[in-house]
Amino acid sequence: MDTPRNLIGQSLDDLDTPCLTLNLTACDKNLRTMSDAFAGKACKLRPHFKNHKCVTLARKQLAAGNCVGITCAKLGEAEVLAQAGGFDDLLIANQVVGPAKMARLVEAARKTRLTVAVDHPCHVDEIDAAATTAGVVIDLLVEVDIGMGRCGVQPGEPALDLARRIVGRRGVRFRGLQAYEGHAVYTDDPAMRRDNVTRSMNLAIQTRRLIEQTGIPVEVVSGGSSSTYPTTGSLDGVNEIQSGTYATMDWRYQQLAPRFDLALTVLTTVISTPAAGRAVLDVGVKGIGAEFGNPRVLHEPEAEIPSFRSEEHTVVRNVPAWRIGRKVHLVPSHACTTCNLYRQFIVHQDGRVVDVWPIEGSGRLA
Ligand SMILES: Cc1ncc(COP(=O)(O)O)c(C=O)c1O
């Protein structure tokens, strides 16, 4: 088994596969492009850790600038960053529930500033009680459902009611609103996406104004994604954008945000060429996220992956010259579930390994 140290300098052609590879030039360009979009703007970035779950990459996102902190999907992700150190403002853009989680939440809150989404008084009561007992303060965002139909109270009065229940507590503090326009993220037509985003985010902005009119300060309205940020990030009243996939990209997301490059691939090996024009690769559904479609072969538009169902095989057609042992880069349709399957990124430039970054949050689902 290769250790990370002796991988550095190796040619990608010599790597054991399947492994998760990250093109450093492409990734750096993506971080720069996203950061530049927020230069001089009131709205800032809060990159979403769920995309890659890698501490090194999260540090690079902050270092690229124009960031206010990091977004996490789960408490386990926040624990990874709090433990690593150097992350002083973490948002868990999700509900955290139950005594086991409360014990962990207050421990994480001892290490760094934590903000958590809530959409029911029982969330407020539970977090307030745990934080008060532990002697910490946890910030809360009231999650508003602006059309996605996932979590969240309705905009307007229901959100104001929940904000009122937070104000004046000892263990929790009302910080603002969580409003993710996830139902608009995959709208392919840019004009339709823009309209949908504007309509949806305006519900959050109107809710902000309503709460402010009652004298309750709203520090933050947080939402947005790698495909909606140009619109969401320019609306007056939205403070932070939770883009995630821009760092690594995948082929589905590149259709929505072509200004970002495909940095992430799963490097595979041809293990069989059983018939003319057909090759079989050494990865299947266990090694690559495919929620948005089959993977695609990088820089080989002719190559076809007609079905993608085997656990450990990918059949590729229309590849006349491929030989056994050849290395092939597969681009996933979904980067986030792919990264969650691996323990490290093999970082490369010009065909050689330049670094190995642990994916500390891999498999942290709780
Ligand atoms: C709460 C939340 N915010 C933001 C995002 C946007 O992330 P991305 O840029 O990867 O679409 C997501 C995606 O799932 C999300 O769930």
The ligand as an SDF file (V2000), in Angstrom:
LIG
                    3D

 16 16  0  0  0  0  0  0  0  0999 V2000
  -28.1530   24.0220    2.6030 C   0  0  0  0  0  0  0  0  0  0  0  0
  -27.4120   24.0610    1.3160 C   0  0  0  0  0  0  0  0  0  0  0  0
  -26.8090   25.2040    0.9580 N   0  0  0  0  0  0  0  0  0  0  0  0
  -26.1230   25.3040   -0.1960 C   0  0  0  0  0  0  0  0  0  0  0  0
  -26.0260   24.2390   -1.0680 C   0  0  0  0  0  0  0  0  0  0  0  0
  -25.3320   24.4900   -2.3660 C   0  0  0  0  0  0  0  0  0  0  0  0
  -24.2790   23.7060   -2.6630 O   0  0  0  0  0  0  0  0  0  0  0  0
  -23.7760   23.5520   -4.1690 P   0  0  0  0  0  0  0  0  0  0  0  0
  -23.0520   24.7900   -4.5160 O   0  0  0  0  0  0  0  0  0  0  0  0
  -22.9070   22.3550   -4.0950 O   0  0  0  0  0  0  0  0  0  0  0  0
  -24.9880   23.3280   -5.0150 O   0  0  0  0  0  0  0  0  0  0  0  0
  -26.6420   23.0240   -0.7220 C   0  0  0  0  0  0  0  0  0  0  0  0
  -26.5550   21.8650   -1.6080 C   0  0  0  0  0  0  0  0  0  0  0  0
  -26.9750   20.7640   -1.3680 O   0  0  0  0  0  0  0  0  0  0  0  0
  -27.3480   22.9400    0.4920 C   0  0  0  0  0  0  0  0  0  0  0  0
  -27.9960   21.8180    0.8560 O   0  0  0  0  0  0  0  0  0  0  0  0
  1  2  1  0
  2  3  1  0
  2 15  2  0
  3  4  2  0
  4  5  1  0
  5  6  1  0
  5 12  2  0
  6  7  1  0
  7  8  1  0
  8  9  2  0
  8 10  1  0
  8 11  1  0
 12 13  1  0
 12 15  1  0
 13 14  2  0
 15 16  1  0
M  END
$$$$
